Amino acid sequence: MKTRETASAGYRLALEAHRAAVDPAHQRPAAPDDGDSSRIPADARSAFDDYRAQARETASAIQDAAIRRARAERTAA
């Protein structure tokens, strides 16, 4: 297993370039799943909640369709 000490010179160069480009003061934005959503505006929270609800509905519809297809294939065999 390679570590940073035994890594190639190219890896070290890329790592140094990345560190130089990243702003150390940059903080990861809070997300509703982080537990502290007080820093997120209410309209953004609402939009995210709507998106998650839609994603759950889509996933559920896909799962239901897959189950129906599998059942149909089993009965046809």
Residue frames as qw, qx, qy, qz and C-alpha x, y, z in Angstrom:
[[0.000, 0.891, 0.453, 0.000, 0.00, 0.00, 0.00],
 [0.416, 0.403, -0.021, 0.815, 1.34, 3.42, -0.91],
 [0.285, -0.772, -0.390, 0.414, 1.40, 6.23, 1.55],
 [0.204, 0.979, 0.015, -0.010, 2.15, 9.86, 0.96],
 [0.391, -0.736, 0.493, 0.251, 5.77, 9.20, 1.89],
 [0.511, -0.136, 0.768, 0.362, 6.23, 6.47, -0.72],
 [0.553, 0.708, 0.404, -0.174, 3.94, 7.97, -3.38],
 [0.645, 0.359, 0.307, 0.600, 5.22, 8.97, -6.78],
 [0.245, -0.221, -0.006, 0.944, 6.56, 12.42, -7.52],
 [0.147, -0.322, -0.534, -0.768, 3.54, 13.09, -9.75],
 [0.451, -0.629, -0.631, -0.046, 1.17, 12.38, -6.89],
 [0.443, -0.491, -0.294, 0.690, 3.10, 14.67, -4.58],
 [0.125, 0.009, 0.258, 0.958, 3.08, 17.43, -7.21],
 [0.292, -0.476, -0.610, -0.562, -0.68, 17.05, -7.71],
 [0.502, -0.615, -0.559, 0.240, -1.26, 17.08, -3.96],
 [0.347, -0.338, -0.109, 0.868, 0.79, 20.26, -3.54],
 [0.039, -0.186, -0.422, -0.887, -1.09, 21.93, -6.41],
 [0.400, -0.575, -0.658, -0.276, -4.41, 20.96, -4.86],
 [0.484, -0.568, -0.433, 0.505, -3.40, 22.29, -1.46],
 [0.233, -0.165, 0.086, 0.955, -2.29, 25.55, -3.04],
 [0.170, -0.285, -0.530, -0.781, -5.60, 25.93, -4.89],
 [0.449, -0.583, -0.673, -0.073, -7.92, 25.09, -1.98],
 [0.140, -0.639, 0.176, -0.735, -8.91, 27.94, 0.29],
 [0.349, -0.048, -0.842, 0.408, -8.35, 26.69, 3.85],
 [0.225, 0.075, 0.409, -0.881, -11.03, 29.05, 5.15],
 [0.555, -0.035, -0.491, -0.670, -13.65, 27.34, 2.99],
 [0.395, -0.063, 0.786, -0.471, -16.15, 25.47, 5.10],
 [0.050, -0.230, -0.913, -0.333, -18.42, 22.74, 3.82],
 [0.397, -0.251, -0.089, -0.878, -21.91, 24.20, 3.53],
 [0.375, 0.001, 0.777, -0.505, -24.45, 22.87, 5.95],
 [0.390, -0.105, -0.734, -0.545, -27.03, 20.45, 4.65],
 [0.670, -0.391, -0.015, -0.631, -30.32, 19.54, 6.29],
 [0.917, -0.123, -0.379, 0.022, -28.91, 16.12, 7.21],
 [0.425, 0.386, -0.507, 0.643, -26.10, 17.74, 9.24],
 [0.433, -0.509, -0.659, 0.345, -28.46, 18.35, 12.11],
 [0.158, -0.592, -0.190, 0.767, -27.78, 22.10, 12.28],
 [0.340, 0.524, 0.578, 0.525, -29.89, 23.68, 9.59],
 [0.132, -0.844, -0.319, 0.411, -30.11, 27.06, 11.28],
 [0.224, -0.517, 0.336, 0.755, -27.57, 28.53, 8.86],
 [0.180, 0.211, 0.772, 0.572, -29.62, 27.51, 5.81],
 [0.316, 0.053, -0.013, -0.947, -32.28, 29.96, 4.61],
 [0.568, 0.199, 0.652, -0.461, -35.85, 28.68, 4.99],
 [0.697, 0.558, -0.078, -0.444, -36.55, 28.83, 1.24],
 [0.341, 0.523, -0.775, -0.098, -33.46, 26.71, 0.53],
 [0.271, -0.109, 0.898, -0.330, -34.51, 24.17, 3.16],
 [0.661, 0.377, 0.382, -0.524, -37.96, 24.04, 1.64],
 [0.608, 0.598, -0.396, -0.341, -36.57, 23.55, -1.87],
 [0.134, 0.407, -0.901, 0.071, -34.26, 20.79, -0.63],
 [0.452, 0.067, 0.772, -0.442, -37.11, 19.06, 1.19],
 [0.709, 0.500, 0.082, -0.490, -39.20, 19.21, -2.00],
 [0.452, 0.576, -0.654, -0.190, -36.31, 17.73, -3.98],
 [0.092, -0.252, 0.936, -0.226, -35.83, 14.90, -1.48],
 [0.611, 0.245, 0.559, -0.504, -39.56, 14.11, -1.51],
 [0.691, 0.577, -0.189, -0.394, -39.55, 13.99, -5.30],
 [0.266, 0.515, -0.815, -0.027, -36.43, 11.80, -5.31],
 [0.346, -0.077, 0.864, -0.356, -38.08, 9.37, -2.87],
 [0.705, 0.416, 0.299, -0.491, -41.19, 9.19, -5.06],
 [0.568, 0.618, -0.470, -0.273, -39.09, 8.55, -8.14],
 [0.045, 0.392, -0.909, 0.131, -37.08, 5.84, -6.39],
 [0.519, 0.103, 0.719, -0.451, -40.26, 4.22, -5.15],
 [0.721, 0.526, 0.026, -0.451, -41.78, 4.26, -8.63],
 [0.418, 0.575, -0.691, -0.134, -38.64, 2.70, -10.10],
 [0.171, -0.226, 0.919, -0.276, -38.61, 0.01, -7.44],
 [0.648, 0.279, 0.501, -0.502, -42.30, -0.76, -8.00],
 [0.672, 0.589, -0.259, -0.365, -41.74, -1.03, -11.77],
 [0.218, 0.491, -0.844, 0.018, -38.78, -3.38, -11.23],
 [0.387, -0.036, 0.836, -0.387, -40.84, -5.61, -8.95],
 [0.718, 0.438, 0.236, -0.487, -43.71, -5.73, -11.46],
 [0.548, 0.613, -0.512, -0.249, -41.30, -6.59, -14.27],
 [0.000, 0.364, -0.918, 0.157, -39.61, -9.35, -12.24],
 [0.547, 0.140, 0.688, -0.457, -42.97, -10.85, -11.34],
 [0.710, 0.552, -0.022, -0.437, -44.12, -10.71, -14.96],
 [0.387, 0.571, -0.713, -0.121, -40.91, -12.40, -16.11],
 [0.228, -0.201, 0.909, -0.284, -41.31, -15.15, -13.50],
 [0.649, 0.311, 0.526, -0.453, -44.90, -15.89, -14.51],
 [0.638, 0.632, -0.245, -0.366, -43.99, -15.88, -18.22],
 [0.130, 0.542, -0.829, -0.038, -41.19, -18.41, -17.70]]
